[in-house]
Amino acid sequence: MAYTPPTYAHLPNVDWSVSQVVSVPAVRSDNGAAGPAARADLEAVASKPGDVQAIASGGRSPLRALYGEPWVGAQQAKYVVYQGWLVILCIWGYGPIDGVQQLYIGDQPAPAGVLSTHYTGAAGQGIDPTLAAALAAQGVVYTDTLPGLAYSVVRVPKNLVSGVPAVSARIKGLLLYDPRIDATVWSDNPGLALADFDASTRYGMGRDVDWDSAATLADHSDTLVGGERRNTINLVIDQVQESRAWREAIRTYAEAWIHPEGGLDIFVVDGPSDSVLDIDASMMLAGSFKPTRPSRRANSPNAVSVRYTDRSVTPWAEHEATEFAPGVESGAVPRRPSSVSLFGIHRRGQATRAAVQRLNWFHLADLAMEWVGFDYALKLRRGDVVRVSHPYGYTLKRMRIVDISAVAARRWRITVREYDPAMFSDAVASEPTYPDTSLPDPADPPAVTGLTLTEEVYERESGWYDTRIRATWDNPDYPYIEEFRVEMLDGATLIQSGSPTSAEWVSPAVREGRHIRSGWPW
């Protein structure tokens, strides 16, 4: 009898453009990706640590891709009793991987007496002799090398367990190409994981990748923050979801945007950046400029939680890092919570930074613009920072490009979102670095300056003489003034008032002891 290998439902290589689009904030028309990943995407692909560590039936389970060093339950595809042993075929996922670091039975390290042989999925791996012998004893001819699969054959003494034990392992996962050293090695660098997933035709997007930009992105993740690397990834791709949604999650760990150009996906670090171009109204198609408010600070989340994997306990567990906008913890400001699951994060420091940056985005990127531009758009990429000036009240306003799409010959719709370097701070930002507009605040009129009071004697029609007060003041450079308010008081008693539209007011006849007390814009 011939051996029938298990059938695995491989994860689909689905191009996002044929699926429902969920986008924050960009309107995507190709394989690019910009701005923070949508919460819906992150939650769609999230698997809690306990679920990842649980065993699964191998027969129809998705074949998994393991990034970094996760703890995963085995896909137990075959059980055979042989010479006092329970022989278990444990599938880990796609290979080649670096290797199994620790085998567990239940939640504890495998006890003495449990034997195992591990296969990384590297080219040329052979037939496992123990499994072949165990199946041969049942009259089954086993010749499967499980090419490209990482797996283990585990032998458990029958007298050690009752029933079938739950086998799991802490695994150093997929080997990733690192363009910085021109070698394929194990790494938990999310920049390299993103490039791998984007390029993979087995479990990813099957795209062509700009490896120079991947190297820059990898360097960003390796930057030290407080003595630890900025970003790592320990993620198990274990659900049948759109490849786009998985890529959205991975680029979140990598802090990256993706710009397709010339048939390549170019990775752009989502971090502080200098402006590459100044754009004014003369560079926009007449009537095409549209500023919008995609979100209002008053309605945006002000308490952001990131759920991550806590490795300090056994088994690994879900934990949470929460950051608050000013005034929320004290109760002075009503709480508007938001949470996302990033279980590929295994360090509290990284989870805290992710929460801070998401919170800062909500509060600092509340302005968007779009316009139709000309051929200068060909030189721009998603993630580029530009400075926008327009008669609507914007002067060199820093904005970041989230989408560029052709609308006609030599015409390009450019969509931008507010840029602020404080978004990338490890501290919660209370106020924007740059104002939204060059116009003054309509709720904060300036104080009156240059007030001059002149007493004038004039003759009335009756021939009697009276005096009056002429008040003049500086005309402020403030576009919202409709009129001024002037009051003449006798002590605390209002005697006369006026609402001139210019910077001058002449009182009616006044008597001794009565004077101008105050004046202000109205």
C-alpha positions as CSV (number, residue, x, y, z in Angstrom):
1,M,0.0,0.0,0.0
2,A,1.4,3.4,-1.0
3,Y,1.6,6.2,1.4
4,T,-0.7,9.2,0.8
5,P,0.8,12.4,2.0
6,P,-1.5,14.9,3.8
7,T,-3.1,17.6,1.8
8,Y,-2.5,21.2,2.9
9,A,-4.7,24.2,2.0
10,H,-2.0,26.7,1.1
11,L,-2.5,30.3,1.8
12,P,-3.8,32.1,-1.4
13,N,-1.7,34.5,-3.3
14,V,-4.4,37.0,-3.7
15,D,-3.7,40.4,-5.3
16,W,-5.5,43.1,-3.3
17,S,-7.0,44.8,-6.4
18,V,-9.5,41.9,-6.9
19,S,-10.6,42.1,-3.3
20,Q,-12.5,44.6,-1.2
21,V,-10.3,47.6,-0.4
22,V,-9.9,48.8,3.1
23,S,-7.6,51.9,3.2
24,V,-6.4,54.4,5.8
25,P,-5.9,57.0,4.6
26,A,-4.9,56.5,0.9
27,V,-7.2,55.7,-2.0
28,R,-5.2,52.9,-3.5
29,S,-5.4,52.1,-7.2
30,D,-2.4,49.7,-7.4
31,N,-0.3,47.6,-5.2
32,G,1.0,50.4,-3.1
33,A,0.4,50.9,0.6
34,A,0.5,54.1,2.6
35,G,-0.5,55.4,6.0
36,P,-1.2,53.2,9.1
37,A,-2.7,49.8,8.3
38,A,-6.5,49.7,8.9
39,R,-7.5,48.2,12.2
40,A,-9.8,45.8,10.3
41,D,-6.8,44.3,8.4
42,L,-4.7,44.0,11.6
43,E,-7.5,42.2,13.4
44,A,-8.4,40.0,10.5
45,V,-4.9,38.3,10.6
46,A,-4.4,38.4,14.4
47,S,-3.9,35.1,16.2
48,K,-3.6,35.1,20.0
49,P,-0.5,33.5,21.5
50,G,-2.6,30.7,22.9
51,D,-4.1,29.9,19.6
52,V,-0.7,29.9,17.8
53,Q,0.7,27.5,20.5
54,A,-2.2,25.1,20.2
55,I,-1.8,22.0,18.0
56,A,-3.8,21.6,14.8
57,S,-4.8,18.7,12.7
58,G,-2.4,18.6,9.8
59,G,-4.8,17.2,7.2
60,R,-6.5,20.3,6.0
61,S,-4.7,23.1,7.9
62,P,-3.1,26.0,6.1
63,L,0.6,25.5,5.6
64,R,2.2,28.2,7.8
65,A,5.0,30.7,7.2
66,L,7.0,31.4,10.3
67,Y,8.9,34.7,10.7
68,G,11.3,35.4,13.5
69,E,11.2,33.1,16.5
70,P,7.6,32.1,17.4
71,W,6.3,29.3,19.6
72,V,3.9,27.3,17.5
73,G,1.8,24.2,18.0
74,A,2.5,21.3,15.6
75,Q,0.3,20.4,12.7
76,Q,0.2,16.8,13.8
77,A,-0.3,15.1,10.4
78,K,0.3,11.4,11.3
79,Y,0.4,9.1,14.3
80,V,1.9,5.7,14.3
81,V,2.5,3.2,17.2
82,Y,5.8,1.5,16.6
83,Q,7.9,-0.7,19.0
84,G,6.6,1.0,22.1
85,W,6.8,4.5,20.7
86,L,4.2,6.9,19.6
87,V,5.6,8.3,16.3
88,I,4.2,11.7,15.4
89,L,4.7,13.6,12.1
90,C,4.7,17.3,13.1
91,I,4.5,19.9,10.3
92,W,5.8,23.4,11.2
93,G,5.4,25.2,7.9
94,Y,7.2,26.4,4.8
95,G,11.0,26.0,4.7
96,P,13.8,26.4,4.8
97,I,13.8,27.5,8.4
98,D,16.8,27.9,10.7
99,G,15.7,25.1,13.1
100,V,13.8,24.0,16.2
101,Q,15.1,25.6,19.3
102,Q,13.0,23.9,22.0
103,L,10.4,21.1,21.8
104,Y,7.5,21.1,24.2
105,I,5.0,18.5,25.3
106,G,2.1,20.4,26.6
107,D,3.4,23.6,28.0
108,Q,6.7,22.1,29.3
109,P,10.0,21.3,27.7
110,A,9.9,17.7,26.3
111,P,11.1,15.4,29.1
112,A,14.0,13.0,28.8
113,G,13.1,10.0,26.7
114,V,11.3,12.0,24.0
115,L,13.3,11.8,20.8
116,S,13.0,13.9,17.7
117,T,14.5,14.4,14.3
118,H,14.1,17.8,12.7
119,Y,14.0,18.8,9.0
120,T,14.3,22.4,8.0
121,G,12.8,22.2,4.6
122,A,16.1,22.7,2.9
123,A,16.7,21.3,-0.6
124,G,17.7,17.7,-0.6
125,Q,16.3,16.6,2.7
126,G,15.7,12.9,2.8
127,I,13.1,10.4,3.9
128,D,12.8,10.1,7.7
129,P,13.9,6.5,8.5
130,T,11.9,6.2,11.7
131,L,8.6,7.2,10.1
132,A,9.4,5.0,7.0
133,A,10.0,2.0,9.3
134,A,6.9,2.6,11.4
135,L,4.7,2.8,8.3
136,A,6.5,-0.2,6.7
137,A,5.5,-2.2,9.8
138,Q,1.9,-1.4,8.8
139,G,2.5,-2.4,5.2
140,V,2.8,1.2,3.9
141,V,5.6,2.1,1.6
142,Y,6.7,5.6,2.6
143,T,8.8,7.7,0.2
144,D,7.8,11.3,0.9
145,T,10.6,13.7,1.7
146,L,8.1,16.6,2.2
147,P,10.2,18.9,0.0
148,G,10.2,22.5,1.0
149,L,8.4,21.7,4.3
150,A,9.9,22.2,7.8
151,Y,8.8,19.3,10.0
152,S,9.8,17.0,12.9
153,V,9.3,13.3,13.6
154,V,8.8,13.0,17.3
155,R,9.0,9.7,19.2
156,V,7.2,9.6,22.6
157,P,7.4,6.5,24.8
158,K,3.9,5.1,25.1
159,N,4.2,4.8,28.9
160,L,5.0,8.5,29.2
161,V,1.6,9.8,28.0
162,S,-2.0,8.8,27.8
163,G,-3.5,9.6,24.5
164,V,-1.9,11.8,21.9
165,P,0.4,14.5,23.4
166,A,0.2,18.1,22.4
167,V,3.5,18.9,20.7
168,S,4.7,22.4,20.1
169,A,8.1,24.1,19.5
170,R,9.9,27.4,19.7
171,I,11.3,27.8,16.2
172,K,13.7,30.0,14.5
173,G,11.7,30.5,11.3
174,L,12.2,31.3,7.7
175,L,15.6,32.2,6.2
176,L,15.4,35.6,4.6
177,Y,17.5,37.2,1.9
178,D,19.4,40.1,3.4
179,P,20.7,42.4,0.5
180,R,23.1,44.1,2.9
181,I,25.3,41.0,3.1
182,D,24.0,39.3,-0.1
183,A,23.1,36.2,1.8
184,T,20.0,34.2,2.9
185,V,20.1,33.9,6.7
186,W,17.7,33.7,9.7
187,S,16.5,37.1,10.8
188,D,13.7,38.6,12.8
189,N,14.1,41.9,11.0
190,P,10.6,43.0,9.8
191,G,12.0,45.0,6.9
192,L,13.5,41.7,5.5
193,A,10.3,39.9,6.3
194,L,8.2,42.4,4.4
195,A,10.5,42.1,1.3
196,D,10.3,38.3,1.6
197,F,6.6,38.2,1.8
198,D,6.2,40.8,-1.0
199,A,8.4,38.7,-3.3
200,S,7.3,35.2,-2.4
201,T,5.3,33.3,-4.9
202,R,4.6,30.5,-2.4
203,Y,2.9,32.4,0.5
204,G,3.1,36.1,-0.4
205,M,2.4,38.6,-3.1
206,G,4.7,37.4,-5.9
207,R,5.9,41.0,-6.6
208,D,9.3,42.2,-7.9
209,V,11.1,44.0,-5.1
210,D,13.6,46.9,-5.0
211,W,16.2,45.4,-2.8
212,D,18.1,48.6,-2.2
213,S,15.1,50.1,-0.5
214,A,14.6,46.8,1.4
215,A,18.2,47.3,2.8
216,T,17.4,50.8,3.9
217,L,14.2,49.6,5.6
218,A,16.1,46.8,7.3
219,D,18.6,49.3,8.7
220,H,15.7,51.3,10.1
221,S,14.5,48.3,12.1
222,D,18.0,47.6,13.4
223,T,18.4,51.1,14.7
224,L,19.0,51.0,18.5
225,V,16.3,52.6,20.7
226,G,17.1,52.6,24.4
227,G,19.7,49.8,23.9
228,E,17.4,47.5,21.9
229,R,16.7,47.1,18.2
230,R,13.8,49.3,17.1
231,N,11.6,46.6,15.5
232,T,11.6,42.9,15.4
233,I,8.9,40.5,14.1
234,N,7.9,37.1,15.4
235,L,4.8,36.4,13.3
236,V,3.0,33.2,12.2
237,I,1.1,33.4,8.9
238,D,-1.5,30.8,9.9
239,Q,-4.9,32.0,8.5
240,V,-6.4,32.0,5.1
241,Q,-6.7,35.7,4.6
242,E,-6.0,38.1,1.7
243,S,-2.3,38.4,1.0
244,R,-2.9,42.2,1.0
245,A,-4.1,42.0,4.6
246,W,-1.1,40.0,5.7
247,R,1.2,42.5,4.0
248,E,-0.5,45.4,5.7
249,A,0.3,43.7,9.0
250,I,3.9,43.0,8.2
251,R,4.6,46.5,7.0
252,T,3.2,47.8,10.3
253,Y,5.9,45.9,12.1
254,A,8.5,47.3,9.6
255,E,7.1,50.9,9.7
256,A,7.0,51.0,6.0
257,W,5.0,52.4,3.0
258,I,5.1,50.7,-0.4
259,H,5.5,52.6,-3.7
260,P,5.1,50.6,-6.9
261,E,7.3,52.1,-9.7
262,G,8.7,50.7,-12.9
263,G,7.5,47.2,-12.1
264,L,9.1,47.2,-8.7
265,D,7.8,47.6,-5.2
266,I,9.9,50.3,-3.4
267,F,9.8,50.4,0.4
268,V,9.7,53.8,2.1
269,V,10.6,54.2,5.7
270,D,7.6,55.6,7.6
271,G,9.7,58.1,9.6
272,P,11.0,61.7,9.7
273,S,11.8,63.0,6.2
274,D,12.9,66.2,4.5
275,S,10.7,68.0,1.9
276,V,11.5,67.0,-1.7
277,L,9.5,69.7,-3.5
278,D,7.6,73.0,-2.9
279,I,4.2,73.0,-4.6
280,D,2.0,76.1,-5.1
281,A,-1.3,76.9,-6.9
282,S,0.4,77.4,-10.2
283,M,1.4,73.7,-10.2
284,M,-2.2,72.6,-9.8
285,L,-5.0,72.3,-12.3
286,A,-7.3,75.2,-11.7
287,G,-10.2,74.3,-9.4
288,S,-8.8,70.9,-8.5
289,F,-7.4,71.8,-5.0
290,K,-9.5,70.2,-2.2
291,P,-8.5,70.3,1.4
292,T,-10.4,67.9,3.7
293,R,-10.6,66.8,7.3
294,P,-10.7,62.9,7.2
295,S,-10.7,63.0,11.0
296,R,-11.3,65.5,13.8
297,R,-9.1,65.6,16.8
298,A,-12.2,65.9,19.0
299,N,-13.5,62.6,17.7
300,S,-10.2,60.7,17.3
301,P,-9.1,58.0,19.8
302,N,-7.1,59.4,22.7
303,A,-6.2,56.1,24.4
304,V,-4.5,53.5,22.1
305,S,-3.7,50.0,23.2
306,V,-1.4,47.5,21.4
307,R,-1.9,43.9,22.3
308,Y,1.4,42.0,22.0
309,T,3.0,38.6,23.1
310,D,4.5,38.5,26.5
311,R,7.4,36.0,26.6
312,S,8.1,36.4,30.3
313,V,5.5,33.7,31.2
314,T,5.0,30.1,30.2
315,P,3.1,29.5,28.0
316,W,3.5,32.9,26.3
317,A,0.5,35.1,26.8
318,E,-1.3,38.2,25.5
319,H,-0.4,41.5,27.1
320,E,-1.3,45.1,26.5
321,A,0.6,48.4,26.2
322,T,-1.6,51.5,26.4
323,E,-0.7,55.2,25.8
324,F,-2.9,58.2,26.6
325,A,-3.2,61.7,25.2
326,P,-2.7,64.5,27.7
327,G,-5.6,64.8,30.2
328,V,-7.1,61.3,29.6
329,E,-5.5,59.5,32.5
330,S,-6.5,62.2,35.0
331,G,-10.1,62.1,33.8
332,A,-10.0,65.7,32.5
333,V,-10.7,64.5,29.0
334,P,-13.3,61.8,28.3
335,R,-11.6,58.6,27.1
336,R,-12.0,57.5,23.5
337,P,-10.2,54.1,23.3
338,S,-8.9,52.2,20.4
339,S,-6.9,48.9,20.3
340,V,-5.0,46.8,17.7
341,S,-3.5,43.4,17.9
342,L,0.1,43.1,17.0
343,F,1.0,39.7,18.4
344,G,4.2,39.6,16.3
345,I,5.6,42.1,18.8
346,H,7.3,40.3,21.7
347,R,8.7,43.3,23.6
348,R,6.9,45.9,25.6
349,G,9.1,48.7,24.5
350,Q,8.2,48.1,20.8
351,A,4.5,47.7,21.7
352,T,4.7,51.0,23.5
353,R,6.3,52.8,20.6
354,A,3.7,51.4,18.3
355,A,0.9,52.7,20.5
356,V,2.5,56.2,20.7
357,Q,2.9,56.5,17.0
358,R,-0.6,55.4,16.3
359,L,-1.9,57.9,18.9
360,N,0.2,60.6,17.4
361,W,-1.1,59.9,13.9
362,F,-4.7,60.3,15.1
363,H,-3.9,63.7,16.6
364,L,-1.4,65.1,14.2
365,A,-2.6,63.9,10.7
366,D,-6.1,65.4,10.7
367,L,-5.6,67.4,7.4
368,A,-5.7,65.9,3.9
369,M,-5.5,67.5,0.5
370,E,-5.8,66.4,-3.1
371,W,-5.3,68.2,-6.4
372,V,-4.5,67.4,-10.1
373,G,-0.9,68.1,-10.9
374,F,1.3,67.9,-13.9
375,D,4.4,65.9,-15.0
376,Y,6.3,66.8,-11.8
377,A,4.3,64.0,-10.2
378,L,6.4,61.5,-12.1
379,K,9.3,62.4,-9.8
380,L,7.3,61.8,-6.6
381,R,6.7,58.7,-4.5
382,R,4.4,57.6,-1.8
383,G,6.0,58.7,1.5
384,D,7.7,61.8,0.0
385,V,7.2,65.0,2.0
386,V,6.2,68.1,0.0
387,R,5.5,71.7,1.1
388,V,2.1,73.0,-0.2
389,S,1.2,76.7,-0.6
390,H,-2.3,77.8,-1.7
391,P,-4.4,81.0,-1.4
392,Y,-6.8,79.0,0.8
393,G,-4.5,79.9,3.6
394,Y,-1.7,77.3,3.3
395,T,1.9,78.5,3.3
396,L,4.6,75.8,2.9
397,K,2.4,73.3,4.8
398,R,4.3,70.0,5.1
399,M,2.3,67.1,3.7
400,R,3.1,63.5,2.9
401,I,2.1,61.8,-0.4
402,V,-0.2,58.9,0.1
403,D,-1.3,58.3,-3.5
404,I,-0.5,59.3,-7.0
405,S,-2.8,58.2,-9.9
406,A,-3.1,59.1,-13.5
407,V,-6.4,60.8,-14.4
408,A,-5.6,61.9,-18.0
409,A,-2.7,62.5,-20.3
410,R,0.0,64.3,-18.3
411,R,-2.5,64.9,-15.4
412,W,-2.0,63.2,-12.1
413,R,-4.2,63.2,-9.0
414,I,-2.0,63.7,-6.0
415,T,-3.4,62.8,-2.5
416,V,-1.5,64.0,0.6
417,R,-1.9,63.7,4.4
418,E,-0.5,66.0,7.0
419,Y,3.1,65.4,8.0
420,D,4.6,66.1,11.4
421,P,7.9,64.8,12.6
422,A,6.4,64.5,16.1
423,M,4.4,61.5,14.8
424,F,7.6,59.4,15.0
425,S,8.5,60.6,18.5
426,D,8.6,58.0,21.3
427,A,6.6,60.6,23.4
428,V,2.9,61.5,23.0
429,A,2.6,64.8,21.2
430,S,0.3,67.4,22.6
431,E,0.4,70.0,19.8
432,P,1.3,69.9,16.1
433,T,4.8,71.1,15.2
434,Y,3.4,73.1,12.3
435,P,0.0,74.9,12.2
436,D,-2.5,73.7,9.6
437,T,-2.8,77.1,8.0
438,S,-0.8,80.4,7.7
439,L,-4.0,82.3,8.6
440,P,-4.3,83.5,12.2
441,D,-6.7,81.8,14.7
442,P,-10.2,83.3,14.2
443,A,-10.9,82.7,17.9
444,D,-8.0,84.7,19.1
445,P,-8.2,88.3,17.8
446,P,-5.2,90.6,18.6
447,A,-5.2,93.2,21.3
448,V,-5.8,96.8,20.2
449,T,-2.5,98.7,19.9
450,G,-1.6,102.4,19.2
451,L,-4.8,103.8,20.9
452,T,-4.7,107.6,20.8
453,L,-7.4,109.8,22.4
454,T,-7.8,113.4,21.3
455,E,-10.2,115.9,22.9
456,E,-11.8,118.1,20.3
457,V,-13.7,121.4,20.9
458,Y,-16.5,122.0,18.3
459,E,-19.3,124.4,17.8
460,R,-22.9,123.2,17.8
461,E,-25.6,124.6,15.6
462,S,-27.0,126.6,18.6
463,G,-23.7,128.4,18.9
464,W,-22.7,126.7,22.1
465,Y,-19.4,124.8,22.3
466,D,-18.9,121.2,23.3
467,T,-16.1,118.7,23.5
468,R,-15.8,115.2,22.1
469,I,-13.3,112.4,22.1
470,R,-11.7,111.2,18.9
471,A,-10.2,107.7,19.3
472,T,-7.8,106.2,16.7
473,W,-5.8,103.0,16.8
474,D,-3.7,100.7,14.7
475,N,-5.6,98.8,12.0
476,P,-4.6,95.2,12.7
477,D,-3.5,92.8,10.0
478,Y,-6.3,90.3,10.9
479,P,-8.7,89.1,8.2
480,Y,-11.6,88.2,10.4
481,I,-12.5,91.6,11.9
482,E,-15.9,92.8,10.8
483,E,-16.1,95.7,13.3
484,F,-14.6,97.1,16.5
485,R,-16.3,97.7,19.8
486,V,-15.7,101.0,21.7
487,E,-17.1,101.8,25.1
488,M,-17.0,105.1,27.1
489,L,-17.6,104.7,30.8
490,D,-18.1,106.8,33.9
491,G,-16.5,104.6,36.5
492,A,-18.3,101.3,35.9
493,T,-21.3,102.9,34.1
494,L,-21.5,102.7,30.4
495,I,-22.1,106.2,28.9
496,Q,-21.6,105.7,25.2
497,S,-20.6,102.9,22.9
498,G,-20.0,102.3,19.2
499,S,-19.2,99.7,16.6
500,P,-17.1,101.3,13.9
501,T,-15.9,99.3,10.9
502,S,-12.6,101.3,10.7
503,A,-9.9,102.1,13.2
504,E,-11.5,105.4,14.3
505,W,-14.4,106.5,16.5
506,V,-15.8,109.9,17.4
507,S,-17.9,110.2,20.5
508,P,-20.9,112.4,21.0
509,A,-20.5,115.4,23.3
510,V,-18.9,114.5,26.6
511,R,-18.9,116.1,30.0
512,E,-16.0,116.4,32.4
513,G,-15.0,113.2,34.0
514,R,-16.1,110.9,31.2
515,H,-13.6,109.1,29.1
516,I,-12.8,106.3,26.8
517,R,-12.2,103.1,28.8
518,S,-11.7,100.3,26.3
519,G,-11.8,99.2,22.8
520,W,-11.4,95.8,21.0
521,P,-12.1,94.0,17.8
522,W,-15.6,92.6,17.5
